[in-house]
């Protein structure tokens, strides 16, 4: 049923969605386990700092967030390390991603790098962004 539903949604439409991931049901026994995780306050602070970075970055650009970047902005603000570029090149080739998917991955990578307070987009940022494109990989 899932594949039948997915076949009704066009590729160009899916390309316009920045993040799509599978979220499986959590087994009952897992719900009661205690996990060590980052505190909400810490996450909130990182998000606020990343938003401030974006607002400062785009002061003269008439945009306010990474998701609004056009090609010229991406060329200016999405500096990839050689590792990140290689990983993105491989993903494009192996997954057969579209140009629009490439742009989405780059924008999400920039946001992940901002959350990491990194000026450049590293391989780990690109790898995480690619993981958020599960429908491009034919999974669900």
N, C-alpha and C positions, 0 to 999 in steps of 0.2 A: 504494500500500500504506500509506503514511504517513497519508493522509487517511482511509482505511478504518479504520485503527487508532484514530486520533484520534476518529472518530465513535463509537467504543465507550466512550470516556471521557466521562462526563457533565460539563456545564458547571459545576454546583455543586462537583463534585470538583476540577476544575481551578482554581476560584476559591480553594480552600484551599491551593494551592501558591503560596508567595510569589514565587519566581523560576523562570521557565522561559524558556530561550533555546535557539536553534539553534546548535550547535557543528559547523560543517562540517569535513570532513577537511582537513588541511593538506597541500598539494602537497609532494612530495619535495624540490624545489628550495628551497622556503621553509624547510625544517627546518634547512638548513645555514647560513642567513643569520644574521648577528649583529644583535641588536636592542638599542637603548638602552632600558632599562626601570628601574623603581624597584627598588632592592635589597630582597631578602627581609627583611633586618633592619629596614629602614625601614618596610616594610609591617607587619611584626610589631609594631613600636612603635606605629604608628597604630592598629592593631586593639586592642592592650592599652589604649591611652588611651581609645578609644571605649568599650570594655567598662567601664572605670573610670567614665566619664561616666554610663553607663547604671546601673551599680550605685549610684552616688551619687544619681542622679535618682530612683530608685525605692526608696530606703531605707525610706520610710514607706508604700509602696504594696503591699507583699507580692508584688511581682513583681520580676524581675531583668533583663529584657531587653525591647527594643522589640517583639519579636514577640509578647509576652504582653499588650500593651496592650489594654484594652477601650475602648469609645467614650469613656468619661469621661476616661481617661488621654490619649487622642489629642486631645481638646479642650483639655486642660491643657498638653500637652507638644509638640504638633505645630503650632507657630506658623509659618504660611506667609507669605512675602512676597506682595505683590499680584501680582507676576509669576508666582510659583509657583501661586497660587490660580487665576489665569487659565489657565495651562497645564493644570492638573488639570481645570478645568471644561471646557476644549476637548477634552481627551482623553476625558472621560466622555461628552460629546455625540457626538464623531466616531467613537469606537470602540464606543459602546454598551456601556460597561462596567457591571458589576453593582455593587451597594453593597459586596459582599464584596471585589471587585477594587479598589474605591476604598480600602477599609481597608488592604488589602495594599500598595498603592502608597504610601499615607501612611506606613505602618510602615517600609517599605524606604527611603523618602525620609528619614525621621528617622535611620535608621542611616547612610545616606550622608552626611547632614549631620554626624552625630557623627564619622564618619571624617575629615571636613573641619574638625572642631573648630568648627562653626558652631552658634550658639544657635538661629537661625531656619532654616527650610527654604526654600532659594532655588530659583529656577526650574531651575537646572542639576541640583539634587538630584532634583527631580520628573522632569525629562527623563530622567535616567539610570534612575530607578526604572521609568518607563514602558517604557523599552527592554528591561527584564527581563521584560516581559509579552508576549512574541512570540506566544504561543498565543491571547491575547485579540485580537490583530490578525489572526488567521487565517493566520499564516505558520508555516512550519516547514521 
